[in-house]
Amino acid sequence: MLFSISLVFLMSLFGCTTTKPTSSSTSVYNEDLGAFRIALATYKAPTKEITKVENTETTNTSNQTNGTPPTSDAMAVDAMLSRLAEKNSDLKSLPGYRIQLYTGSDSDKANAVKNKASYTLSRHGLRAESVYEQPLFKIKAGYFISQLEAQRQLVAIKDDFPEAILVPDKISLSVLRARYQGSKEEE
């Protein structure tokens, strides 16, 4: 019994002692990792060699004539362009952005926002449209391909429509064609 009490006493005495930290707070971590850094080749600026080409007419016209590519290259370019046009003919819309002025289930409030927007947005060259995506009525304005252009318009109308947000949307190619042709006629 005496042995167990003394053992418990010794364990409690030595078991609760604090240990000294292994590193002092005054030492600063310093490690050089330069040996592991990838060495890049030094950049050498290309030198321009100016060569004078004399204007001599050649009878061999198979290489280039008057700066036009050879016939085989022109045919390859035409083939690539026709494949690209065929691939793009299936496109009906492009990814873009619209400004959403209102979203909610109240059709009367949606019509009120649309009427306000029709007057207000005409100054900015935008037109408000109502869209019904069950069960919500949404009032959207503008068709933008770039987010930067959409953000500029959003900032311009934010005073009149503080709840307006920018939303990604698919933009019909027919709408873009009409918009582009309208801007060409104005110029």
Beta strands, then each sheet from edge to edge (+ up, - down):
strand 1: 93-104
strand 2: 128-133
strand 3: 136-144
strand 4: 165-172
sheet 1: 2+ 3- 1+ 4-
end
